Amino acid sequence: MTIEPNNDYNPSPKYSRRHQLEQILPRLSREQLEHFLLETALRDLELRETLLIHFGEYLNTSDPEEAKYRATLQRMIARHQNTTGFINLESAQKLSDMLESLLESARQATTPPSKTIDLCMAMIGIMPTLGEHLDDSEGHIYRLMRITCVVLWECFSILPADNQAVVFNRLLTEYANPVYLDLDLDSFMLALLKDLAKHNREWQRACLHQQDQLLKEVKDDKWRKNYLLEQLNDLLGTWHKK
C-alpha cells in the first residue's frame, strides 16, 4: 500500500497565503485598507517600525530643517557657557555627551534620512562656535565632527538621486568656508566629499573647482597654499587613477 505524502504545509499556489492576499487586497476600499493598516501598526511594534523605516521620507516637509536644528543647538551651547561665553572643561564634556546622544538618536532607522542630514548639517554649522568658545583639550570637536560625517555618509545612499545632489552641494558650500581649515576640521568634510563623488564626474569637477577657488583666496599664506595643493593632488590621484 502506497502512502501519499502530506501536503498540508505545501499548498498549491492558489491556496498559498500570497495568493489569498492577492485576492483580498483589490477588493478592499482605500478607507478599509488605511483603517486596518493604521490600527494594526499601532498594536504591532514590528510592523510599525517597518513602515517608518521604509516610508519615513513621507514625513518630511519640502524645506530643510537645518536652520531650526541649528537654532536648537545654539541654545544648547548657550546653556553651557559661563558669563564670559566660555565653555569650561566640565561643561564641555556634558555638552559633547548631549550632542553625541543627539547624533546617535538621529542615526536610528526610524528617523527619516533627510531629517538626520539636516541635523548633521546643523551640527557641522555650529563647529566654528564650539571652536571659538569651548575648552577642547579632550578633543570633543574632532570626535563630534567625525561622528557627524559618518552619520551623514550612512544616510546619504538612502536618499533619492535628486536629494543626494542637493545634500552634496550643501556640504560643498559649507566646506568652502575657510573657518573649517582654521579649526583643522576641513579634512573630515573633504574626505566625505571625496567618497560621495567617487562615481560622479560632475561632483568631482565641482570639488576640484572649489579647491581651486580656495587656492586663489590663499594669496601669500604659503603653508595654507601647500596644504591645499596636497589636498588637490590627493583628489586628482584618487579620482583619476588609471
Backbone as numpy.savetxt, mean C-alpha at the origin, in Angstrom:
# Nx Ny Nz CAx CAy CAz Cx Cy Cz
-22.35 -63.23 -7.33 -23.21 -62.04 -7.33 -22.33 -60.80 -7.33
-22.62 -59.89 -8.23 -21.82 -58.66 -8.33 -22.43 -57.56 -7.49
-21.57 -56.93 -6.69 -22.03 -55.82 -5.83 -21.68 -54.51 -6.53
-22.70 -53.71 -6.80 -22.48 -52.41 -7.46 -21.91 -51.41 -6.46
-20.98 -50.60 -6.88 -20.42 -49.58 -5.98 -21.46 -48.56 -5.58
-21.28 -48.04 -4.36 -22.18 -47.00 -3.84 -21.74 -45.65 -4.39
-22.59 -45.01 -5.18 -22.25 -43.72 -5.80 -22.92 -42.53 -5.12
-23.34 -42.74 -3.86 -24.04 -41.65 -3.17 -23.16 -40.41 -3.05
-21.85 -40.64 -2.94 -20.95 -39.50 -2.74 -20.31 -39.03 -4.05
-20.70 -39.63 -5.14 -20.21 -39.22 -6.45 -21.39 -39.03 -7.39
-22.23 -38.07 -7.13 -23.44 -37.89 -7.93 -23.11 -37.50 -9.35
-24.01 -37.81 -10.24 -23.84 -37.39 -11.62 -23.92 -35.87 -11.68
-23.38 -35.25 -12.72 -23.31 -33.78 -12.79 -24.63 -33.08 -12.52
-25.75 -33.65 -12.99 -27.01 -32.94 -12.80 -27.50 -32.96 -11.36
-26.90 -33.81 -10.52 -27.27 -33.83 -9.11 -26.18 -33.23 -8.22
-25.15 -32.66 -8.82 -24.08 -32.06 -8.03 -24.58 -30.77 -7.39
-23.88 -30.35 -6.33 -24.24 -29.09 -5.65 -24.13 -27.91 -6.61
-23.08 -27.91 -7.41 -22.91 -26.80 -8.36 -24.09 -26.73 -9.32
-24.49 -27.87 -9.84 -25.61 -27.90 -10.79 -26.89 -27.41 -10.13
-27.11 -27.84 -8.88 -28.32 -27.42 -8.17 -28.34 -25.91 -7.95
-27.17 -25.37 -7.56 -27.09 -23.93 -7.35 -27.28 -23.16 -8.65
-26.73 -23.69 -9.72 -26.90 -23.04 -11.02 -28.36 -23.02 -11.46
-29.13 -23.99 -10.97 -30.56 -24.01 -11.28 -31.34 -23.03 -10.42
-30.88 -22.84 -9.18 -31.62 -22.00 -8.23 -31.35 -20.51 -8.46
-30.07 -20.13 -8.59 -29.70 -18.72 -8.60 -30.40 -17.88 -9.67
-30.53 -18.35 -10.90 -31.22 -17.52 -11.90 -32.69 -17.27 -11.59
-33.26 -18.10 -10.72 -34.68 -17.97 -10.40 -34.93 -17.01 -9.23
-33.86 -16.57 -8.59 -34.00 -15.65 -7.46 -34.03 -14.21 -7.97
-34.85 -13.40 -7.35 -34.84 -11.98 -7.69 -33.61 -11.33 -7.06
-33.25 -10.15 -7.53 -32.10 -9.45 -6.97 -32.31 -9.18 -5.49
-33.53 -8.80 -5.11 -33.84 -8.51 -3.71 -33.67 -9.75 -2.85
-34.15 -10.90 -3.34 -34.00 -12.14 -2.58 -32.53 -12.50 -2.38
-31.77 -12.36 -3.46 -30.35 -12.72 -3.39 -29.59 -11.78 -2.46
-29.84 -10.47 -2.56 -29.16 -9.51 -1.69 -29.50 -9.75 -0.23
-30.79 -9.99 0.05 -31.22 -10.21 1.43 -30.56 -11.47 2.00
-30.59 -12.55 1.22 -30.01 -13.80 1.70 -28.51 -13.65 1.93
-27.81 -13.03 0.98 -26.36 -12.89 1.09 -25.98 -12.01 2.27
-26.70 -10.91 2.46 -26.40 -10.02 3.57 -26.63 -10.70 4.91
-27.79 -11.34 5.08 -28.10 -11.99 6.35 -27.13 -13.14 6.64
-26.78 -13.89 5.61 -25.85 -15.00 5.80 -24.46 -14.49 6.15
-24.01 -13.45 5.46 -22.68 -12.90 5.72 -22.56 -12.32 7.12
-23.64 -11.74 7.62 -23.61 -11.18 8.97 -23.45 -12.26 10.03
-23.94 -13.46 9.73 -23.84 -14.57 10.68 -22.59 -15.41 10.47
-22.11 -15.45 9.24 -21.00 -16.34 8.88 -19.72 -15.54 8.72
-18.81 -15.64 9.69 -17.58 -14.85 9.68 -16.74 -15.13 8.45
-16.61 -16.40 8.08 -15.77 -16.76 6.94 -16.31 -16.16 5.64
-17.61 -16.24 5.45 -18.21 -15.65 4.25 -18.04 -14.13 4.26
-18.26 -13.53 5.41 -18.15 -12.07 5.51 -16.74 -11.60 5.16
-15.73 -12.27 5.73 -14.35 -11.88 5.46 -13.99 -12.11 4.00
-14.50 -13.19 3.43 -14.23 -13.48 2.01 -14.81 -12.38 1.12
-16.02 -11.95 1.42 -16.64 -10.87 0.64 -15.84 -9.58 0.75
-15.39 -9.26 1.96 -14.63 -8.03 2.16 -13.28 -8.08 1.45
-12.68 -9.26 1.43 -11.38 -9.40 0.76 -11.53 -9.22 -0.74
-12.53 -9.89 -1.31 -12.66 -9.90 -2.77 -13.31 -8.63 -3.33
-14.16 -7.99 -2.55 -14.92 -6.87 -3.10 -14.76 -5.59 -2.28
-13.69 -5.52 -1.48 -13.46 -4.35 -0.65 -13.28 -3.06 -1.41
-12.83 -3.16 -2.67 -12.63 -1.95 -3.48 -13.91 -1.15 -3.65
-15.08 -1.83 -3.59 -16.34 -1.13 -3.79 -16.71 -0.26 -2.59
-15.95 -0.36 -1.51 -16.18 0.51 -0.36 -15.59 1.89 -0.58
-14.72 2.03 -1.56 -13.98 3.27 -1.75 -14.80 4.38 -2.37
-14.42 5.60 -1.99 -14.90 6.77 -2.71 -13.94 7.00 -3.87
-14.29 7.90 -4.77 -13.44 8.13 -5.94 -12.20 8.95 -5.59
-12.22 9.68 -4.49 -11.11 10.55 -4.13 -10.20 9.88 -3.11
-8.88 10.05 -3.25 -7.96 9.52 -2.25 -8.22 10.15 -0.88
-7.98 9.39 0.17 -8.18 9.90 1.52 -6.85 10.23 2.17
-5.81 10.40 1.36 -4.49 10.69 1.89 -4.50 11.93 2.77
-5.18 12.99 2.33 -5.19 14.24 3.10 -5.82 14.03 4.48
-6.90 13.26 4.53 -7.56 12.99 5.82 -6.63 12.20 6.73
-5.97 11.20 6.18 -5.05 10.40 6.97 -3.86 11.23 7.44
-3.38 12.11 6.56 -2.23 12.92 6.94 -2.58 13.86 8.09
-3.80 14.41 8.05 -4.24 15.29 9.14 -4.33 14.50 10.45
-4.83 13.27 10.38 -4.91 12.42 11.57 -3.53 12.14 12.13
-2.59 11.82 11.26 -1.23 11.53 11.70 -0.57 12.77 12.30
-0.84 13.92 11.73 -0.28 15.16 12.28 -0.82 15.42 13.69
-2.09 15.10 13.92 -2.66 15.25 15.27 -1.99 14.28 16.24
-1.72 13.08 15.79 -1.02 12.11 16.64 0.37 12.62 17.01
1.05 13.19 16.04 2.38 13.74 16.30 2.30 14.87 17.31
1.32 15.76 17.13 1.18 16.92 18.02 0.97 16.50 19.47
0.25 15.40 19.68 -0.02 14.93 21.05 1.25 14.44 21.75
2.27 14.12 20.98 3.51 13.61 21.58 4.62 14.66 21.64
4.33 15.86 21.17 5.33 16.92 21.22 5.28 17.64 22.57
6.46 18.07 23.04 6.48 18.87 24.26 6.22 20.34 23.92
6.39 21.20 24.88 6.05 22.61 24.67 6.90 23.28 23.59
8.08 22.74 23.34 8.96 23.30 22.30 8.75 22.63 20.94
7.84 21.66 20.90 7.58 20.95 19.65 8.43 19.72 19.44
9.31 19.41 20.40 10.20 18.26 20.26 9.55 16.99 20.80
9.88 15.86 20.20 9.38 14.56 20.67 10.56 13.81 21.27
10.56 13.68 22.61 11.70 13.07 23.28 11.75 11.56 23.06
12.79 10.93 23.57 13.04 9.51 23.30 11.88 8.62 23.73
11.34 8.86 24.92 10.24 8.03 25.42 8.98 8.23 24.57
8.65 9.47 24.28 7.47 9.75 23.45 7.65 9.25 22.03
8.90 9.30 21.54 9.18 8.81 20.19 8.88 7.32 20.08
9.21 6.57 21.13 8.92 5.13 21.13 7.42 4.87 21.10
6.69 5.62 21.92 5.23 5.44 21.97 4.58 5.79 20.63
5.01 6.91 20.06 4.45 7.33 18.78 4.79 6.33 17.68
6.03 5.88 17.67 6.44 4.91 16.66 5.63 3.62 16.77
5.38 3.17 17.99 4.58 1.96 18.19 3.16 2.15 17.66
2.60 3.33 17.90 1.24 3.61 17.42 1.18 3.64 15.90
2.16 4.28 15.29 2.18 4.37 13.82 2.41 3.00 13.18
3.27 2.22 13.80 3.52 0.87 13.28 2.27 0.00 13.41
1.54 0.19 14.51 0.29 -0.56 14.70 -0.74 -0.19 13.64
-0.78 1.09 13.28 -1.68 1.53 12.21 -1.36 0.84 10.89
-0.08 0.75 10.59 0.34 0.10 9.35 0.00 -1.38 9.35
0.18 -2.02 10.50 -0.15 -3.45 10.58 -1.64 -3.68 10.40
-2.45 -2.78 10.94 -3.90 -2.91 10.77 -4.28 -2.69 9.31
-3.61 -1.74 8.67 -3.94 -1.41 7.28 -3.56 -2.51 6.31
-2.63 -3.37 6.68 -2.20 -4.42 5.76 -3.05 -5.67 5.88
-4.06 -5.65 6.78 -4.97 -6.78 6.89 -5.77 -6.94 5.60
-6.12 -8.17 5.30 -6.80 -8.47 4.03 -8.15 -7.79 3.91
-8.76 -7.45 5.04 -10.10 -6.85 4.99 -10.07 -5.35 4.69
-8.88 -4.75 4.66 -8.78 -3.33 4.33 -8.62 -3.16 2.82
-9.48 -2.38 2.18 -9.35 -2.16 0.73 -7.95 -1.64 0.38
-7.32 -2.19 -0.63 -5.95 -1.80 -0.97 -5.76 -0.29 -1.17
-6.72 0.37 -1.80 -6.55 1.80 -2.05 -6.56 2.60 -0.76
-7.30 2.13 0.25 -7.29 2.80 1.55 -5.92 2.63 2.21
-5.39 1.42 2.11 -4.07 1.15 2.68 -3.01 2.02 2.01
-3.10 2.15 0.70 -2.13 2.97 -0.04 -2.27 4.44 0.34
-3.50 4.92 0.52 -3.69 6.30 0.97 -3.01 6.54 2.31
-3.14 5.56 3.22 -2.48 5.68 4.53 -0.96 5.67 4.36
-0.46 4.78 3.51 0.98 4.70 3.29 1.54 6.01 2.72
0.82 6.60 1.76 1.27 7.87 1.20 1.24 8.97 2.24
0.23 8.94 3.10 0.16 9.92 4.19 1.31 9.71 5.17
1.63 8.44 5.43 2.73 8.12 6.35 4.06 8.62 5.78
4.27 8.41 4.49 5.48 8.94 3.85 5.51 10.46 3.96
4.35 11.08 3.79 4.26 12.54 3.82 4.59 13.18 5.15
4.45 12.42 6.25 4.76 13.00 7.57 6.21 12.76 7.98
6.95 12.00 7.20 8.34 11.71 7.57 9.19 12.97 7.75
9.04 13.99 6.88 9.81 15.22 7.12 9.50 15.86 8.47
8.24 15.83 8.89 7.88 16.38 10.20 8.54 15.58 11.31
8.51 14.26 11.19 9.17 13.42 12.19 10.67 13.68 12.20
11.25 13.82 11.01 12.69 14.06 10.93 13.10 15.37 11.59
12.22 16.34 11.58 12.52 17.66 12.15 12.32 17.69 13.66
11.36 16.93 14.17 10.96 17.09 15.57 11.22 15.88 16.46
11.59 14.73 15.91 11.63 13.51 16.72 13.06 13.09 17.05
13.27 12.68 18.29 14.55 12.09 18.70 14.62 10.69 18.08
15.42 10.56 17.04 15.44 9.29 16.30 16.71 8.50 16.55
17.23 8.58 17.77 18.44 7.82 18.08 18.21 6.31 18.02
16.94 5.89 18.05 16.61 4.46 17.95 16.24 4.03 16.53
16.31 4.94 15.58 16.03 4.59 14.18 14.57 4.36 13.86
13.67 5.05 14.57 12.23 4.85 14.34 11.81 5.24 12.92
12.33 6.36 12.44 11.90 6.87 11.13 12.26 5.89 10.02
13.46 5.35 10.09 13.90 4.41 9.04 13.06 3.14 9.06
12.75 2.66 10.26 11.93 1.45 10.36 10.53 1.70 9.83
9.94 2.83 10.20 8.60 3.16 9.72 8.57 3.33 8.20
9.61 3.95 7.66 9.66 4.13 6.21 9.78 2.79 5.50
10.60 1.91 6.05 10.77 0.59 5.44 9.46 -0.19 5.46
8.77 -0.21 6.61 7.50 -0.93 6.73 6.46 -0.33 5.79
6.42 1.00 5.73 5.45 1.68 4.87 5.63 1.27 3.41
6.87 1.24 2.95 7.14 0.87 1.56 6.80 -0.60 1.30
7.03 -1.45 2.28 6.69 -2.87 2.13 5.17 -3.04 2.03
4.43 -2.36 2.90 2.97 -2.47 2.87 2.42 -1.92 1.55
2.98 -0.81 1.10 2.54 -0.24 -0.18 2.79 -1.22 -1.32
3.95 -1.84 -1.30 4.29 -2.83 -2.34 3.32 -4.01 -2.31
2.95 -4.46 -1.12 2.03 -5.60 -0.99 0.68 -5.30 -1.63
0.22 -4.06 -1.48 -1.11 -3.70 -1.98 -1.12 -3.37 -3.46
0.01 -2.93 -3.97 0.06 -2.37 -5.32 -0.44 -3.35 -6.38
-0.02 -4.59 -6.31 -0.35 -5.56 -7.36 -1.83 -5.90 -7.41
-2.55 -5.63 -6.33 -3.98 -5.95 -6.27 -4.82 -4.91 -7.01
-4.26 -3.72 -7.20 -5.01 -2.62 -7.81 -5.21 -2.84 -9.30
-6.31 -2.30 -9.85 -6.47 -2.28 -11.32 -5.34 -1.47 -11.96
-5.07 -1.74 -13.22 -3.93 -1.12 -13.91 -3.98 0.41 -13.88
-5.15 0.99 -14.09 -5.27 2.45 -14.09 -4.92 3.02 -12.72
-5.37 2.35 -11.68 -5.08 2.80 -10.32 -3.59 2.66 -10.00
-2.97 1.62 -10.54 -1.54 1.44 -10.32 -0.76 2.63 -10.88
-1.14 3.09 -12.06 -0.45 4.22 -12.68 -0.59 5.48 -11.83
-1.77 5.69 -11.27 -2.01 6.85 -10.41 -1.12 6.79 -9.17
-1.07 5.63 -8.54 -0.27 5.46 -7.33 1.22 5.64 -7.64
1.65 5.07 -8.76 3.06 5.21 -9.14 3.43 6.68 -9.30
2.59 7.45 -9.96 2.87 8.87 -10.17 2.82 9.65 -8.87
1.92 9.27 -7.97 1.88 9.92 -6.65 3.18 9.69 -5.90
3.66 8.45 -5.96 4.91 8.12 -5.27 6.10 8.83 -5.90
6.12 8.88 -7.23 7.23 9.54 -7.93 7.25 11.04 -7.63
6.07 11.65 -7.55 5.98 13.07 -7.21 6.51 13.32 -5.80
6.17 12.44 -4.88 6.65 12.59 -3.50 8.16 12.41 -3.43
8.66 11.44 -4.19 10.10 11.18 -4.22 10.89 12.40 -4.70
10.27 13.21 -5.55 10.95 14.38 -6.11 11.26 15.44 -5.06
10.62 15.37 -3.90 10.88 16.34 -2.84 12.27 16.08 -2.24
13.20 17.02 -2.36 14.58 16.78 -1.90 14.71 16.56 -0.40
13.67 16.84 0.37 13.75 16.65 1.81 13.99 15.19 2.17
13.51 14.26 1.33 13.72 12.84 1.61 15.19 12.45 1.45
15.87 13.11 0.52 17.31 12.89 0.39 18.04 13.45 1.60
17.60 14.60 2.09 18.21 15.20 3.28 18.08 14.27 4.49
16.96 13.56 4.57 16.70 12.65 5.70 17.23 11.24 5.46
17.86 11.02 4.30 18.37 9.70 3.93 17.24 8.67 3.84
16.08 9.13 3.36 14.92 8.25 3.19 14.61 7.99 1.72
15.29 8.71 0.84 14.98 8.60 -0.58 15.24 7.20 -1.13
16.22 6.50 -0.56 16.58 5.18 -1.09 15.45 4.17 -0.93
14.66 4.30 0.14 13.51 3.40 0.32 12.50 3.59 -0.81
12.23 4.85 -1.10 11.24 5.16 -2.14 11.75 4.78 -3.52
13.03 5.04 -3.77 13.58 4.71 -5.09 13.61 3.20 -5.31
13.93 2.44 -4.26 13.92 0.98 -4.38 12.53 0.48 -4.73
11.52 1.09 -4.13 10.14 0.71 -4.42 9.77 1.08 -5.86
10.09 2.31 -6.25 9.81 2.75 -7.62 10.51 1.85 -8.65
11.75 1.51 -8.36 12.52 0.66 -9.27 11.86 -0.70 -9.45
11.36 -1.26 -8.36 10.71 -2.57 -8.44 9.37 -2.48 -9.17
8.60 -1.44 -8.87 7.29 -1.30 -9.52 7.42 -1.07 -11.02
8.50 -0.43 -11.43 8.66 -0.07 -12.85 9.44 -1.10 -13.66
9.82 -2.21 -13.06 10.75 -3.12 -13.75 10.17 -3.73 -15.03
8.85 -3.78 -15.14 8.24 -4.34 -16.36 7.46 -3.29 -17.16
7.69 -2.01 -16.84 6.94 -0.94 -17.50 7.91 0.13 -18.01
8.14 0.14 -19.31 9.11 1.08 -19.89 8.71 2.54 -19.69
7.42 2.80 -19.75 6.96 4.19 -19.57 7.30 4.68 -18.16
7.08 3.84 -17.17 7.40 4.22 -15.79 8.91 4.36 -15.61
9.66 3.50 -16.26 11.11 3.60 -16.19 11.58 4.95 -16.73
11.02 5.35 -17.86 11.39 6.66 -18.44 11.03 7.80 -17.49
9.89 7.66 -16.81 9.47 8.70 -15.86 10.45 8.79 -14.70
10.90 7.64 -14.20 11.88 7.63 -13.11 13.20 8.25 -13.55
13.65 7.88 -14.73 14.92 8.42 -15.23 14.83 9.92 -15.46
13.69 10.37 -15.96 13.48 11.81 -16.15 13.50 12.53 -14.81
12.87 11.94 -13.80 12.84 12.57 -12.48 14.25 12.63 -11.89
15.00 11.56 -12.06 16.37 11.54 -11.55 17.21 12.60 -12.26
16.99 12.78 -13.54 17.69 13.81 -14.30 17.34 15.21 -13.80
16.07 15.41 -13.46 15.64 16.70 -12.92 16.32 16.99 -11.58
16.40 15.96 -10.73 17.07 16.14 -9.44 18.54 16.50 -9.63
19.17 15.88 -10.62 20.58 16.19 -10.90 20.75 17.64 -11.35
19.82 18.14 -12.14 19.90 19.51 -12.63 19.73 20.52 -11.49
19.02 20.11 -10.44 18.77 21.02 -9.31 19.90 21.01 -8.29
20.87 20.10 -8.45 21.95 19.96 -7.47 22.88 21.16 -7.46
23.20 21.65 -8.65 24.11 22.79 -8.83 25.52 22.42 -8.35
26.01 23.05 -7.26 27.42 22.88 -6.87 27.62 21.87 -5.74
26.59 21.14 -5.36 26.72 20.15 -4.29 27.29 18.86 -4.89
28.62 18.70 -4.79 29.29 17.56 -5.44 28.86 16.23 -4.83
28.72 16.20 -3.51 28.34 14.93 -2.87 26.98 14.47 -3.38
26.02 15.40 -3.37 24.67 15.05 -3.80 24.66 14.65 -5.28
25.44 15.36 -6.07 25.50 15.04 -7.50 26.04 13.63 -7.72
27.12 13.28 -7.02 27.69 11.94 -7.17 26.73 10.87 -6.68
26.02 11.18 -5.60 25.05 10.22 -5.05 23.92 9.96 -6.05
23.40 11.02 -6.63 22.31 10.88 -7.60 22.79 10.18 -8.88
24.03 10.44 -9.27 24.58 9.75 -10.44 24.71 8.25 -10.18
25.10 7.88 -8.96 25.17 6.46 -8.61 23.79 5.82 -8.69
22.79 6.53 -8.20 21.42 6.00 -8.27 20.97 5.86 -9.72
21.29 6.86 -10.53 20.90 6.82 -11.95 21.56 5.64 -12.66
22.83 5.43 -12.40 23.54 4.30 -13.02 22.97 2.96 -12.54
22.54 2.92 -11.29 21.94 1.69 -10.77 20.62 1.40 -11.47
19.82 2.44 -11.68 18.55 2.26 -12.40 18.80 1.76 -13.83
19.75 2.40 -14.50 20.06 2.00 -15.88 20.59 0.56 -15.93
21.43 0.23 -14.95 21.99 -1.12 -14.92 20.96 -2.18 -14.63
19.96 -1.83 -13.81 18.91 -2.79 -13.46 17.93 -3.00 -14.59
17.49 -1.93 -15.21 16.44 -2.00 -16.23 16.96 -2.34 -17.62
18.21 -2.04 -17.89 18.72 -2.19 -19.25 19.78 -3.28 -19.36
19.63 -4.30 -18.53 20.55 -5.44 -18.62 20.31 -6.17 -19.93
21.39 -6.67 -20.51 21.25 -7.45 -21.75 20.87 -8.89 -21.41
